[in-house]
Amino acid sequence: MSPRLALLLLASLLVRACGYGIDITFYDGIVYPLGWTLAYWYSLPMKRILIWGGDVGEGKQMSRIAHNRCSLILIVGKDPAVAETAAAELYAEKPLVGVCAPGVDPVVAWDVGDINNATFVLHLTDRYRSTMGGPPDIAWNFAEITV
């Protein structure tokens, strides 16, 4: 097989893997999304991250990733009991050793509301300063949007 053909086959496999949403698991047992660069992963400590739907499913998994990188997290869910439980579970887990700066504690806050409700979204912007110290650097959306 020629090197050029081998390269084309490898590229084809990578494109298919990306299309099927294959993820990568690192040493800590957490599944990281394919497509993240190492620079992005290293940039997460102390970032303010808003996570819509961060209390269940894939959103909760992403909340764990952000927490393990010592990010300041605001989880937004739909059910108060579920969101509070998810935030408590995350806060009980300790971030990876050496990721947080000395004397810095991770922040895990939560709120409940509907992403389709403009009044709630406006209310949420008021919470940024009190929970995360400012507007989010990153926003991830795992909420179900109804139209």
N, C-alpha and C positions, 0 to 999 in steps of 0.2 A: 504494500500500500504506500502510495506517495505521501510525503509530509503534508502537502497541500490538502489532499483528500482527508487525511487524519485530522487536520485542523478544522476543516469544514464540518466533519462529523462531530467533533467536540463542541464546536460553536452551536450546532443544531441541538445537541443534547442540553446545553446550557440554556438556550432559548426555551426549550420545552420545559425544563425544570422551573424556570422563572414563571412561565405561563401557568404552571400547575400549583404555584404557591408553596413550593418546597421550602422548609425552614431549616435553620442550622441550630444545633445544640452545642453549647460550649461546656467547659468544665463545671460550671455551677448548676447544671441540669436545667437551665432555663432555655426555652426555645426562642431564638432571635430571628426576626424576619430576614429573609434573603433580600439582599439589596442594600442593607446597611453597611456602610464603610466602617473601618476601624476608627477613623477620625470622628465619625458621627457618634459612635459608641463612647469614645473617650470624651466627647464634648458634653455628655449628659449631666455630670455632677454639677450641682447647684443651679441647674436650669429650672425655670418655673414652667411646669407642664400642666395644662388643662386637659383632662381626659374625659370626654363624653362617653358614657357607657362603660366607665372604668371599674364598675363594680361586679360585672358578670362576664363570663366567656373570654373572648380574645382581649377585650378591654381590660379585664382583671389581670390577664397575663402581661399585658403591656404596662400596667401599673406596677407589677412586681419588678419588671425590668427597670423602670424608671426609679423605683425605690432602691433597688440594689445598686444603682449608680448614684445614690444620694441626691436625687432631684427633689425639688419642692413640688408636691403633687396636690392638685385639686381634682377630686373624683366627682363627677356628676352622674347620678343615677336617677331612676324613676321610682324606686321603692325605698323609703327611708330606712327600714330595718335591714335590707340587703346592703345598701350603701354604707350604713354605719358599721355593719359587721365586716364588710370588705376592708374598710379603712382601718378598723381595729386589728384585723389579721395582718394587714401590711405593716402597720406601725409596730406590731409585736415582733416582726422579723427584723433582724439587724442587717443593714447594708454590708456589702463586701468590705472586709477589713482593708483599711488604707485608702478607701475611696473618699470618705468624708474628711474635710479639713479638721484638724484638732479643735475640739470644743464646739463643733457644729453638729446639731441634732437634725435628723431628717424631718421633713414636714409632710404630713399626710392629712389633708382636710377633705371634707366631703360636703356635698349639697345635693338637693333633690329637686328636679323640675323637668319640664318638657322642652326639648330643643326647638320645638315649633312655636313656643310661647314667647313672643317678643318681650313681654313685661318681665318674664323670668330671666331672659338673657340679659336684659338691662340691669336687673337686680344682681346678677352674677358678676357683672363688671365692677360693681361696688365691692364685692367680696375679694377681688384680686389683691388689693393692698393689704387687707387685714389677714388674709391667709397665706399669701405667697410673697408679699412685699412689693408687689407691682404687677403689671400686666404679664400674661404668659409669653414666654419665649417660643414655646411649641404648643400646638393644640392637636390632639389626636381625636378622631371621631369614630366611635364604635357604637353609637346610639342608632336605634332603629328610627328612621325618619318616615313619618306618615304624611301623605298628601291628600 
